[in-house]
């Protein structure tokens, strides 16, 4: 979560608005993103790739839902009031 926060804060500080966070797993997502950069136009400037580690089924059951937590902590980075 610290890395996500730092990335969003840096994006905002650089003047970025309305970021879209592309959450992906490193082993599968990174090569696809690299291929887009090499053979295409790459990701749009407002799309920020964010790699996460593999989550096991037991981790998933014991974890808190991500969406409300992200909104609560980082809503202001998305131009929304944090609740």
PyMOL Python script that loads the backbone (N, CA, C, O; Angstrom):
from pymol import cmd

cmd.read_pdbstr("""\
ATOM      1  N   UNK A   1       0.819  -1.186   0.000  1.00  0.00           N
ATOM      2  CA  UNK A   1       0.000   0.000   0.000  1.00  0.00           C
ATOM      3  C   UNK A   1       0.869   1.257   0.000  1.00  0.00           C
ATOM      4  O   UNK A   1       0.490   2.278  -0.575  1.00  0.00           O
ATOM      5  N   UNK A   2       2.030   1.180   0.643  1.00  0.00           N
ATOM      6  CA  UNK A   2       2.925   2.345   0.640  1.00  0.00           C
ATOM      7  C   UNK A   2       3.417   2.665  -0.767  1.00  0.00           C
ATOM      8  O   UNK A   2       3.505   3.830  -1.152  1.00  0.00           O
ATOM      9  N   UNK A   3       3.735   1.628  -1.527  1.00  0.00           N
ATOM     10  CA  UNK A   3       4.194   1.844  -2.903  1.00  0.00           C
ATOM     11  C   UNK A   3       3.089   2.461  -3.754  1.00  0.00           C
ATOM     12  O   UNK A   3       3.344   3.365  -4.551  1.00  0.00           O
ATOM     13  N   UNK A   4       1.871   1.977  -3.586  1.00  0.00           N
ATOM     14  CA  UNK A   4       0.737   2.525  -4.330  1.00  0.00           C
ATOM     15  C   UNK A   4       0.533   3.987  -3.974  1.00  0.00           C
ATOM     16  O   UNK A   4       0.330   4.826  -4.852  1.00  0.00           O
ATOM     17  N   UNK A   5       0.588   4.285  -2.698  1.00  0.00           N
ATOM     18  CA  UNK A   5       0.417   5.669  -2.246  1.00  0.00           C
ATOM     19  C   UNK A   5       1.512   6.559  -2.814  1.00  0.00           C
ATOM     20  O   UNK A   5       1.229   7.650  -3.308  1.00  0.00           O
ATOM     21  N   UNK A   6       2.765   6.102  -2.748  1.00  0.00           N
ATOM     22  CA  UNK A   6       3.885   6.896  -3.267  1.00  0.00           C
ATOM     23  C   UNK A   6       3.733   7.139  -4.764  1.00  0.00           C
ATOM     24  O   UNK A   6       3.995   8.242  -5.245  1.00  0.00           O
ATOM     25  N   UNK A   7       3.314   6.123  -5.498  1.00  0.00           N
ATOM     26  CA  UNK A   7       3.134   6.268  -6.937  1.00  0.00           C
ATOM     27  C   UNK A   7       2.045   7.290  -7.250  1.00  0.00           C
ATOM     28  O   UNK A   7       2.225   8.142  -8.121  1.00  0.00           O
ATOM     29  N   UNK A   8       0.923   7.211  -6.551  1.00  0.00           N
ATOM     30  CA  UNK A   8      -0.176   8.139  -6.800  1.00  0.00           C
ATOM     31  C   UNK A   8       0.175   9.567  -6.380  1.00  0.00           C
ATOM     32  O   UNK A   8      -0.208  10.529  -7.047  1.00  0.00           O
ATOM     33  N   UNK A   9       0.895   9.696  -5.284  1.00  0.00           N
ATOM     34  CA  UNK A   9       1.299  11.026  -4.839  1.00  0.00           C
ATOM     35  C   UNK A   9       2.279  11.653  -5.836  1.00  0.00           C
ATOM     36  O   UNK A   9       2.166  12.839  -6.145  1.00  0.00           O
ATOM     37  N   UNK A  10       3.234  10.874  -6.339  1.00  0.00           N
ATOM     38  CA  UNK A  10       4.195  11.387  -7.321  1.00  0.00           C
ATOM     39  C   UNK A  10       3.484  11.783  -8.610  1.00  0.00           C
ATOM     40  O   UNK A  10       3.805  12.807  -9.212  1.00  0.00           O
ATOM     41  N   UNK A  11       2.524  10.977  -9.028  1.00  0.00           N
ATOM     42  CA  UNK A  11       1.756  11.277 -10.235  1.00  0.00           C
ATOM     43  C   UNK A  11       1.001  12.593 -10.070  1.00  0.00           C
ATOM     44  O   UNK A  11       1.004  13.439 -10.964  1.00  0.00           O
ATOM     45  N   UNK A  12       0.371  12.751  -8.942  1.00  0.00           N
ATOM     46  CA  UNK A  12      -0.389  13.968  -8.673  1.00  0.00           C
ATOM     47  C   UNK A  12       0.532  15.187  -8.559  1.00  0.00           C
ATOM     48  O   UNK A  12       0.220  16.258  -9.079  1.00  0.00           O
ATOM     49  N   UNK A  13       1.660  15.017  -7.879  1.00  0.00           N
ATOM     50  CA  UNK A  13       2.618  16.110  -7.718  1.00  0.00           C
ATOM     51  C   UNK A  13       3.177  16.561  -9.069  1.00  0.00           C
ATOM     52  O   UNK A  13       3.493  17.736  -9.254  1.00  0.00           O
ATOM     53  N   UNK A  14       3.295  15.632 -10.001  1.00  0.00           N
ATOM     54  CA  UNK A  14       3.795  15.949 -11.342  1.00  0.00           C
ATOM     55  C   UNK A  14       2.718  16.582 -12.225  1.00  0.00           C
ATOM     56  O   UNK A  14       2.966  16.898 -13.389  1.00  0.00           O
ATOM     57  N   UNK A  15       1.522  16.764 -11.661  1.00  0.00           N
ATOM     58  CA  UNK A  15       0.448  17.399 -12.419  1.00  0.00           C
ATOM     59  C   UNK A  15      -0.537  16.436 -13.045  1.00  0.00           C
ATOM     60  O   UNK A  15      -1.447  16.853 -13.760  1.00  0.00           O
ATOM     61  N   UNK A  16      -0.365  15.159 -12.785  1.00  0.00           N
ATOM     62  CA  UNK A  16      -1.270  14.163 -13.345  1.00  0.00           C
ATOM     63  C   UNK A  16      -2.652  14.237 -12.716  1.00  0.00           C
ATOM     64  O   UNK A  16      -2.800  14.552 -11.535  1.00  0.00           O
ATOM     65  N   UNK A  17      -3.654  13.943 -13.526  1.00  0.00           N
ATOM     66  CA  UNK A  17      -5.037  13.943 -13.052  1.00  0.00           C
ATOM     67  C   UNK A  17      -5.736  12.675 -13.521  1.00  0.00           C
ATOM     68  O   UNK A  17      -5.396  12.115 -14.563  1.00  0.00           O
ATOM     69  N   UNK A  18      -6.699  12.238 -12.757  1.00  0.00           N
ATOM     70  CA  UNK A  18      -7.560  11.109 -13.098  1.00  0.00           C
ATOM     71  C   UNK A  18      -6.757   9.857 -13.492  1.00  0.00           C
ATOM     72  O   UNK A  18      -6.930   9.302 -14.577  1.00  0.00           O
ATOM     73  N   UNK A  19      -5.892   9.442 -12.591  1.00  0.00           N
ATOM     74  CA  UNK A  19      -5.077   8.252 -12.822  1.00  0.00           C
ATOM     75  C   UNK A  19      -5.947   7.005 -12.876  1.00  0.00           C
ATOM     76  O   UNK A  19      -6.963   6.895 -12.189  1.00  0.00           O
ATOM     77  N   UNK A  20      -5.518   6.077 -13.708  1.00  0.00           N
ATOM     78  CA  UNK A  20      -6.116   4.746 -13.757  1.00  0.00           C
ATOM     79  C   UNK A  20      -5.010   3.789 -13.335  1.00  0.00           C
ATOM     80  O   UNK A  20      -3.961   3.730 -13.977  1.00  0.00           O
ATOM     81  N   UNK A  21      -5.236   3.045 -12.269  1.00  0.00           N
ATOM     82  CA  UNK A  21      -4.232   2.105 -11.775  1.00  0.00           C
ATOM     83  C   UNK A  21      -4.510   0.738 -12.385  1.00  0.00           C
ATOM     84  O   UNK A  21      -5.586   0.167 -12.203  1.00  0.00           O
ATOM     85  N   UNK A  22      -3.525   0.223 -13.110  1.00  0.00           N
ATOM     86  CA  UNK A  22      -3.613  -1.098 -13.720  1.00  0.00           C
ATOM     87  C   UNK A  22      -2.918  -2.076 -12.783  1.00  0.00           C
ATOM     88  O   UNK A  22      -1.691  -2.169 -12.771  1.00  0.00           O
ATOM     89  N   UNK A  23      -3.703  -2.800 -12.001  1.00  0.00           N
ATOM     90  CA  UNK A  23      -3.157  -3.773 -11.046  1.00  0.00           C
ATOM     91  C   UNK A  23      -2.927  -5.080 -11.798  1.00  0.00           C
ATOM     92  O   UNK A  23      -3.835  -5.617 -12.432  1.00  0.00           O
ATOM     93  N   UNK A  24      -1.704  -5.578 -11.714  1.00  0.00           N
ATOM     94  CA  UNK A  24      -1.367  -6.813 -12.424  1.00  0.00           C
ATOM     95  C   UNK A  24      -0.389  -7.635 -11.606  1.00  0.00           C
ATOM     96  O   UNK A  24       0.271  -7.116 -10.706  1.00  0.00           O
ATOM     97  N   UNK A  25      -0.299  -8.924 -11.924  1.00  0.00           N
ATOM     98  CA  UNK A  25       0.712  -9.757 -11.287  1.00  0.00           C
ATOM     99  C   UNK A  25       1.988  -9.660 -12.123  1.00  0.00           C
ATOM    100  O   UNK A  25       1.934  -9.633 -13.352  1.00  0.00           O
ATOM    101  N   UNK A  26       3.109  -9.610 -11.459  1.00  0.00           N
ATOM    102  CA  UNK A  26       4.402  -9.378 -12.119  1.00  0.00           C
ATOM    103  C   UNK A  26       4.741 -10.405 -13.199  1.00  0.00           C
ATOM    104  O   UNK A  26       5.130 -10.007 -14.297  1.00  0.00           O
ATOM    105  N   UNK A  27       4.613 -11.704 -12.940  1.00  0.00           N
ATOM    106  CA  UNK A  27       5.048 -12.678 -13.948  1.00  0.00           C
ATOM    107  C   UNK A  27       4.260 -12.613 -15.262  1.00  0.00           C
ATOM    108  O   UNK A  27       4.815 -12.889 -16.326  1.00  0.00           O
ATOM    109  N   UNK A  28       2.997 -12.259 -15.199  1.00  0.00           N
ATOM    110  CA  UNK A  28       2.182 -12.240 -16.416  1.00  0.00           C
ATOM    111  C   UNK A  28       1.983 -10.833 -16.968  1.00  0.00           C
ATOM    112  O   UNK A  28       2.032 -10.633 -18.181  1.00  0.00           O
ATOM    113  N   UNK A  29       1.764  -9.874 -16.104  1.00  0.00           N
ATOM    114  CA  UNK A  29       1.459  -8.521 -16.542  1.00  0.00           C
ATOM    115  C   UNK A  29       2.653  -7.761 -17.091  1.00  0.00           C
ATOM    116  O   UNK A  29       2.531  -7.056 -18.092  1.00  0.00           O
ATOM    117  N   UNK A  30       3.814  -7.898 -16.441  1.00  0.00           N
ATOM    118  CA  UNK A  30       4.990  -7.125 -16.857  1.00  0.00           C
ATOM    119  C   UNK A  30       5.406  -7.418 -18.305  1.00  0.00           C
ATOM    120  O   UNK A  30       5.680  -6.478 -19.050  1.00  0.00           O
ATOM    121  N   UNK A  31       5.463  -8.691 -18.729  1.00  0.00           N
ATOM    122  CA  UNK A  31       5.830  -8.944 -20.129  1.00  0.00           C
ATOM    123  C   UNK A  31       4.804  -8.359 -21.120  1.00  0.00           C
ATOM    124  O   UNK A  31       5.178  -7.900 -22.199  1.00  0.00           O
ATOM    125  N   UNK A  32       3.538  -8.376 -20.756  1.00  0.00           N
ATOM    126  CA  UNK A  32       2.524  -7.807 -21.643  1.00  0.00           C
ATOM    127  C   UNK A  32       2.671  -6.289 -21.747  1.00  0.00           C
ATOM    128  O   UNK A  32       2.553  -5.721 -22.833  1.00  0.00           O
ATOM    129  N   UNK A  33       2.925  -5.647 -20.631  1.00  0.00           N
ATOM    130  CA  UNK A  33       3.124  -4.197 -20.637  1.00  0.00           C
ATOM    131  C   UNK A  33       4.390  -3.849 -21.422  1.00  0.00           C
ATOM    132  O   UNK A  33       4.400  -2.876 -22.176  1.00  0.00           O
ATOM    133  N   UNK A  34       5.454  -4.633 -21.252  1.00  0.00           N
ATOM    134  CA  UNK A  34       6.693  -4.418 -22.011  1.00  0.00           C
ATOM    135  C   UNK A  34       6.444  -4.575 -23.509  1.00  0.00           C
ATOM    136  O   UNK A  34       6.948  -3.789 -24.311  1.00  0.00           O
ATOM    137  N   UNK A  35       5.669  -5.585 -23.883  1.00  0.00           N
ATOM    138  CA  UNK A  35       5.360  -5.806 -25.299  1.00  0.00           C
ATOM    139  C   UNK A  35       4.567  -4.631 -25.873  1.00  0.00           C
ATOM    140  O   UNK A  35       4.795  -4.230 -27.014  1.00  0.00           O
ATOM    141  N   UNK A  36       3.651  -4.088 -25.102  1.00  0.00           N
ATOM    142  CA  UNK A  36       2.911  -2.911 -25.562  1.00  0.00           C
ATOM    143  C   UNK A  36       3.855  -1.741 -25.829  1.00  0.00           C
ATOM    144  O   UNK A  36       3.667  -0.996 -26.791  1.00  0.00           O
ATOM    145  N   UNK A  37       4.861  -1.582 -24.986  1.00  0.00           N
ATOM    146  CA  UNK A  37       5.817  -0.488 -25.149  1.00  0.00           C
ATOM    147  C   UNK A  37       6.711  -0.720 -26.375  1.00  0.00           C
ATOM    148  O   UNK A  37       7.022   0.216 -27.111  1.00  0.00           O
ATOM    149  N   UNK A  38       7.118  -1.973 -26.585  1.00  0.00           N
ATOM    150  CA  UNK A  38       8.032  -2.270 -27.695  1.00  0.00           C
ATOM    151  C   UNK A  38       7.343  -2.319 -29.045  1.00  0.00           C
ATOM    152  O   UNK A  38       7.893  -1.843 -30.039  1.00  0.00           O
ATOM    153  N   UNK A  39       6.153  -2.885 -29.093  1.00  0.00           N
ATOM    154  CA  UNK A  39       5.506  -3.151 -30.376  1.00  0.00           C
ATOM    155  C   UNK A  39       4.265  -2.310 -30.625  1.00  0.00           C
ATOM    156  O   UNK A  39       3.625  -2.452 -31.667  1.00  0.00           O
ATOM    157  N   UNK A  40       3.918  -1.451 -29.704  1.00  0.00           N
ATOM    158  CA  UNK A  40       2.721  -0.630 -29.855  1.00  0.00           C
ATOM    159  C   UNK A  40       2.981   0.762 -29.321  1.00  0.00           C
ATOM    160  O   UNK A  40       4.116   1.235 -29.287  1.00  0.00           O
ATOM    161  N   UNK A  41       1.926   1.393 -28.912  1.00  0.00           N
ATOM    162  CA  UNK A  41       2.030   2.751 -28.381  1.00  0.00           C
ATOM    163  C   UNK A  41       2.279   2.771 -26.880  1.00  0.00           C
ATOM    164  O   UNK A  41       2.431   3.846 -26.299  1.00  0.00           O
ATOM    165  N   UNK A  42       2.323   1.612 -26.242  1.00  0.00           N
ATOM    166  CA  UNK A  42       2.478   1.559 -24.792  1.00  0.00           C
ATOM    167  C   UNK A  42       1.178   1.904 -24.095  1.00  0.00           C
ATOM    168  O   UNK A  42       0.135   2.040 -24.733  1.00  0.00           O
ATOM    169  N   UNK A  43       1.247   2.043 -22.799  1.00  0.00           N
ATOM    170  CA  UNK A  43       0.066   2.409 -22.018  1.00  0.00           C
ATOM    171  C   UNK A  43      -0.176   3.906 -22.138  1.00  0.00           C
ATOM    172  O   UNK A  43       0.778   4.673 -22.276  1.00  0.00           O
ATOM    173  N   UNK A  44      -1.424   4.334 -22.089  1.00  0.00           N
ATOM    174  CA  UNK A  44      -1.682   5.779 -22.053  1.00  0.00           C
ATOM    175  C   UNK A  44      -1.023   6.399 -20.818  1.00  0.00           C
ATOM    176  O   UNK A  44      -0.803   5.718 -19.816  1.00  0.00           O
ATOM    177  N   UNK A  45      -0.713   7.683 -20.899  1.00  0.00           N
ATOM    178  CA  UNK A  45       0.027   8.358 -19.829  1.00  0.00           C
ATOM    179  C   UNK A  45      -0.699   8.323 -18.492  1.00  0.00           C
ATOM    180  O   UNK A  45      -0.049   8.348 -17.446  1.00  0.00           O
ATOM    181  N   UNK A  46      -2.024   8.267 -18.495  1.00  0.00           N
ATOM    182  CA  UNK A  46      -2.775   8.288 -17.240  1.00  0.00           C
ATOM    183  C   UNK A  46      -2.943   6.892 -16.627  1.00  0.00           C
ATOM    184  O   UNK A  46      -3.508   6.764 -15.540  1.00  0.00           O
ATOM    185  N   UNK A  47      -2.464   5.855 -17.305  1.00  0.00           N
ATOM    186  CA  UNK A  47      -2.563   4.483 -16.789  1.00  0.00           C
ATOM    187  C   UNK A  47      -1.254   4.144 -16.086  1.00  0.00           C
ATOM    188  O   UNK A  47      -0.186   4.141 -16.699  1.00  0.00           O
ATOM    189  N   UNK A  48      -1.353   3.861 -14.802  1.00  0.00           N
ATOM    190  CA  UNK A  48      -0.186   3.573 -13.968  1.00  0.00           C
ATOM    191  C   UNK A  48      -0.153   2.090 -13.628  1.00  0.00           C
ATOM    192  O   UNK A  48      -1.005   1.619 -12.874  1.00  0.00           O
ATOM    193  N   UNK A  49       0.807   1.342 -14.163  1.00  0.00           N
ATOM    194  CA  UNK A  49       0.880  -0.087 -13.841  1.00  0.00           C
ATOM    195  C   UNK A  49       1.368  -0.294 -12.406  1.00  0.00           C
ATOM    196  O   UNK A  49       2.298   0.371 -11.949  1.00  0.00           O
ATOM    197  N   UNK A  50       0.734  -1.212 -11.720  1.00  0.00           N
ATOM    198  CA  UNK A  50       1.086  -1.517 -10.336  1.00  0.00           C
ATOM    199  C   UNK A  50       1.114  -3.026 -10.160  1.00  0.00           C
ATOM    200  O   UNK A  50       0.073  -3.682 -10.189  1.00  0.00           O
ATOM    201  N   UNK A  51       2.314  -3.577  -9.978  1.00  0.00           N
ATOM    202  CA  UNK A  51       2.475  -5.021  -9.830  1.00  0.00           C
ATOM    203  C   UNK A  51       2.210  -5.448  -8.388  1.00  0.00           C
ATOM    204  O   UNK A  51       2.613  -4.768  -7.445  1.00  0.00           O
ATOM    205  N   UNK A  52       1.535  -6.571  -8.232  1.00  0.00           N
ATOM    206  CA  UNK A  52       1.291  -7.136  -6.908  1.00  0.00           C
ATOM    207  C   UNK A  52       1.819  -8.562  -6.884  1.00  0.00           C
ATOM    208  O   UNK A  52       1.959  -9.210  -7.922  1.00  0.00           O
ATOM    209  N   UNK A  53       2.106  -9.035  -5.683  1.00  0.00           N
ATOM    210  CA  UNK A  53       2.548 -10.410  -5.515  1.00  0.00           C
ATOM    211  C   UNK A  53       1.360 -11.340  -5.641  1.00  0.00           C
ATOM    212  O   UNK A  53       0.209 -10.922  -5.518  1.00  0.00           O
ATOM    213  N   UNK A  54       1.651 -12.595  -5.885  1.00  0.00           N
ATOM    214  CA  UNK A  54       0.601 -13.600  -5.976  1.00  0.00           C
ATOM    215  C   UNK A  54      -0.132 -13.707  -4.645  1.00  0.00           C
ATOM    216  O   UNK A  54       0.498 -13.711  -3.587  1.00  0.00           O
ATOM    217  N   UNK A  55      -1.438 -13.792  -4.691  1.00  0.00           N
ATOM    218  CA  UNK A  55      -2.253 -13.938  -3.486  1.00  0.00           C
ATOM    219  C   UNK A  55      -2.827 -15.350  -3.481  1.00  0.00           C
ATOM    220  O   UNK A  55      -3.497 -15.760  -4.429  1.00  0.00           O
ATOM    221  N   UNK A  56      -2.564 -16.080  -2.419  1.00  0.00           N
ATOM    222  CA  UNK A  56      -3.095 -17.429  -2.324  1.00  0.00           C
ATOM    223  C   UNK A  56      -4.549 -17.376  -1.875  1.00  0.00           C
ATOM    224  O   UNK A  56      -5.024 -16.349  -1.391  1.00  0.00           O
ATOM    225  N   UNK A  57      -5.243 -18.484  -2.039  1.00  0.00           N
ATOM    226  CA  UNK A  57      -6.653 -18.535  -1.657  1.00  0.00           C
ATOM    227  C   UNK A  57      -6.824 -18.270  -0.163  1.00  0.00           C
ATOM    228  O   UNK A  57      -7.786 -17.611   0.232  1.00  0.00           O
ATOM    229  N   UNK A  58      -5.918 -18.766   0.672  1.00  0.00           N
ATOM    230  CA  UNK A  58      -6.035 -18.533   2.113  1.00  0.00           C
ATOM    231  C   UNK A  58      -5.780 -17.061   2.433  1.00  0.00           C
ATOM    232  O   UNK A  58      -6.414 -16.510   3.333  1.00  0.00           O
ATOM    233  N   UNK A  59      -4.853 -16.410   1.703  1.00  0.00           N
ATOM    234  CA  UNK A  59      -4.624 -14.972   1.893  1.00  0.00           C
ATOM    235  C   UNK A  59      -5.881 -14.192   1.541  1.00  0.00           C
ATOM    236  O   UNK A  59      -6.257 -13.256   2.246  1.00  0.00           O
ATOM    237  N   UNK A  60      -6.525 -14.579   0.457  1.00  0.00           N
ATOM    238  CA  UNK A  60      -7.715 -13.870  -0.021  1.00  0.00           C
ATOM    239  C   UNK A  60      -8.838 -13.927   1.009  1.00  0.00           C
ATOM    240  O   UNK A  60      -9.506 -12.925   1.263  1.00  0.00           O
ATOM    241  N   UNK A  61      -9.043 -15.103   1.600  1.00  0.00           N
ATOM    242  CA  UNK A  61     -10.127 -15.250   2.577  1.00  0.00           C
ATOM    243  C   UNK A  61      -9.869 -14.453   3.842  1.00  0.00           C
ATOM    244  O   UNK A  61     -10.810 -13.970   4.473  1.00  0.00           O
ATOM    245  N   UNK A  62      -8.600 -14.309   4.223  1.00  0.00           N
ATOM    246  CA  UNK A  62      -8.297 -13.623   5.478  1.00  0.00           C
ATOM    247  C   UNK A  62      -8.078 -12.121   5.301  1.00  0.00           C
ATOM    248  O   UNK A  62      -7.912 -11.406   6.289  1.00  0.00           O
ATOM    249  N   UNK A  63      -8.075 -11.631   4.060  1.00  0.00           N
ATOM    250  CA  UNK A  63      -7.781 -10.218   3.840  1.00  0.00           C
ATOM    251  C   UNK A  63      -9.051  -9.376   3.855  1.00  0.00           C
ATOM    252  O   UNK A  63     -10.159  -9.878   3.664  1.00  0.00           O
ATOM    253  N   UNK A  64      -8.855  -8.082   4.088  1.00  0.00           N
ATOM    254  CA  UNK A  64      -9.946  -7.120   4.024  1.00  0.00           C
ATOM    255  C   UNK A  64     -10.205  -6.782   2.562  1.00  0.00           C
ATOM    256  O   UNK A  64      -9.288  -6.873   1.745  1.00  0.00           O
ATOM    257  N   UNK A  65     -11.413  -6.400   2.213  1.00  0.00           N
ATOM    258  CA  UNK A  65     -11.668  -5.970   0.835  1.00  0.00           C
ATOM    259  C   UNK A  65     -10.778  -4.778   0.485  1.00  0.00           C
ATOM    260  O   UNK A  65     -10.644  -3.847   1.279  1.00  0.00           O
ATOM    261  N   UNK A  66     -10.177  -4.804  -0.694  1.00  0.00           N
ATOM    262  CA  UNK A  66      -9.229  -3.767  -1.094  1.00  0.00           C
ATOM    263  C   UNK A  66      -9.929  -2.469  -1.471  1.00  0.00           C
ATOM    264  O   UNK A  66      -9.476  -1.389  -1.092  1.00  0.00           O
ATOM    265  N   UNK A  67     -11.007  -2.560  -2.198  1.00  0.00           N
ATOM    266  CA  UNK A  67     -11.631  -1.354  -2.748  1.00  0.00           C
ATOM    267  C   UNK A  67     -12.006  -0.317  -1.691  1.00  0.00           C
ATOM    268  O   UNK A  67     -11.588   0.833  -1.829  1.00  0.00           O
ATOM    269  N   UNK A  68     -12.768  -0.647  -0.643  1.00  0.00           N
ATOM    270  CA  UNK A  68     -13.089   0.372   0.365  1.00  0.00           C
ATOM    271  C   UNK A  68     -11.845   0.894   1.074  1.00  0.00           C
ATOM    272  O   UNK A  68     -11.773   2.076   1.411  1.00  0.00           O
ATOM    273  N   UNK A  69     -10.861   0.019   1.302  1.00  0.00           N
ATOM    274  CA  UNK A  69      -9.645   0.433   1.981  1.00  0.00           C
ATOM    275  C   UNK A  69      -8.879   1.436   1.109  1.00  0.00           C
ATOM    276  O   UNK A  69      -8.399   2.450   1.615  1.00  0.00           O
ATOM    277  N   UNK A  70      -8.763   1.164  -0.183  1.00  0.00           N
ATOM    278  CA  UNK A  70      -8.067   2.076  -1.081  1.00  0.00           C
ATOM    279  C   UNK A  70      -8.804   3.402  -1.134  1.00  0.00           C
ATOM    280  O   UNK A  70      -8.177   4.461  -1.086  1.00  0.00           O
ATOM    281  N   UNK A  71     -10.122   3.361  -1.232  1.00  0.00           N
ATOM    282  CA  UNK A  71     -10.893   4.605  -1.298  1.00  0.00           C
ATOM    283  C   UNK A  71     -10.720   5.421  -0.023  1.00  0.00           C
ATOM    284  O   UNK A  71     -10.553   6.640  -0.080  1.00  0.00           O
ATOM    285  N   UNK A  72     -10.758   4.758   1.119  1.00  0.00           N
ATOM    286  CA  UNK A  72     -10.616   5.455   2.398  1.00  0.00           C
ATOM    287  C   UNK A  72      -9.247   6.112   2.516  1.00  0.00           C
ATOM    288  O   UNK A  72      -9.140   7.267   2.928  1.00  0.00           O
ATOM    289  N   UNK A  73      -8.203   5.374   2.155  1.00  0.00           N
ATOM    290  CA  UNK A  73      -6.840   5.859   2.343  1.00  0.00           C
ATOM    291  C   UNK A  73      -6.384   6.823   1.246  1.00  0.00           C
ATOM    292  O   UNK A  73      -5.653   7.775   1.519  1.00  0.00           O
ATOM    293  N   UNK A  74      -6.815   6.577   0.011  1.00  0.00           N
ATOM    294  CA  UNK A  74      -6.223   7.289  -1.117  1.00  0.00           C
ATOM    295  C   UNK A  74      -7.243   7.991  -1.996  1.00  0.00           C
ATOM    296  O   UNK A  74      -6.914   8.399  -3.110  1.00  0.00           O
ATOM    297  N   UNK A  75      -8.466   8.141  -1.526  1.00  0.00           N
ATOM    298  CA  UNK A  75      -9.498   8.790  -2.313  1.00  0.00           C
ATOM    299  C   UNK A  75      -9.101  10.173  -2.777  1.00  0.00           C
ATOM    300  O   UNK A  75      -9.438  10.573  -3.892  1.00  0.00           O
ATOM    301  N   UNK A  76      -8.380  10.920  -1.930  1.00  0.00           N
ATOM    302  CA  UNK A  76      -7.980  12.272  -2.320  1.00  0.00           C
ATOM    303  C   UNK A  76      -6.991  12.256  -3.485  1.00  0.00           C
ATOM    304  O   UNK A  76      -6.915  13.233  -4.230  1.00  0.00           O
ATOM    305  N   UNK A  77      -6.237  11.181  -3.658  1.00  0.00           N
ATOM    306  CA  UNK A  77      -5.325  11.079  -4.780  1.00  0.00           C
ATOM    307  C   UNK A  77      -6.089  10.932  -6.089  1.00  0.00           C
ATOM    308  O   UNK A  77      -5.575  11.264  -7.157  1.00  0.00           O
ATOM    309  N   UNK A  78      -7.314  10.435  -6.002  1.00  0.00           N
ATOM    310  CA  UNK A  78      -8.143  10.261  -7.170  1.00  0.00           C
ATOM    311  C   UNK A  78      -9.064  11.455  -7.371  1.00  0.00           C
ATOM    312  O   UNK A  78      -9.943  11.418  -8.232  1.00  0.00           O
ATOM    313  N   UNK A  79      -8.877  12.514  -6.589  1.00  0.00           N
ATOM    314  CA  UNK A  79      -9.724  13.685  -6.720  1.00  0.00           C
ATOM    315  C   UNK A  79     -11.056  13.524  -6.009  1.00  0.00           C
ATOM    316  O   UNK A  79     -11.999  14.266  -6.282  1.00  0.00           O
ATOM    317  N   UNK A  80     -11.142  12.560  -5.096  1.00  0.00           N
ATOM    318  CA  UNK A  80     -12.353  12.319  -4.344  1.00  0.00           C
ATOM    319  C   UNK A  80     -12.059  12.553  -2.877  1.00  0.00           C
ATOM    320  O   UNK A  80     -10.942  12.330  -2.411  1.00  0.00           O
ATOM    321  N   UNK A  81     -13.061  12.998  -2.161  1.00  0.00           N
ATOM    322  CA  UNK A  81     -12.884  13.188  -0.711  1.00  0.00           C
ATOM    323  C   UNK A  81     -12.781  11.826  -0.045  1.00  0.00           C
ATOM    324  O   UNK A  81     -13.608  10.947  -0.285  1.00  0.00           O
ATOM    325  N   UNK A  82     -11.771  11.653   0.787  1.00  0.00           N
ATOM    326  CA  UNK A  82     -11.643  10.404   1.548  1.00  0.00           C
ATOM    327  C   UNK A  82     -12.678  10.412   2.666  1.00  0.00           C
ATOM    328  O   UNK A  82     -12.887  11.427   3.331  1.00  0.00           O
ATOM    329  N   UNK A  83     -13.318   9.271   2.860  1.00  0.00           N
ATOM    330  CA  UNK A  83     -14.344   9.191   3.909  1.00  0.00           C
ATOM    331  C   UNK A  83     -13.761   8.670   5.191  1.00  0.00           C
ATOM    332  O   UNK A  83     -14.476   8.535   6.185  1.00  0.00           O
TER     333      UNK A  83
END
""", "prot")
cmd.dss("prot")
cmd.show_as("cartoon", "prot")
cmd.util.cbc("prot")
cmd.orient("prot")
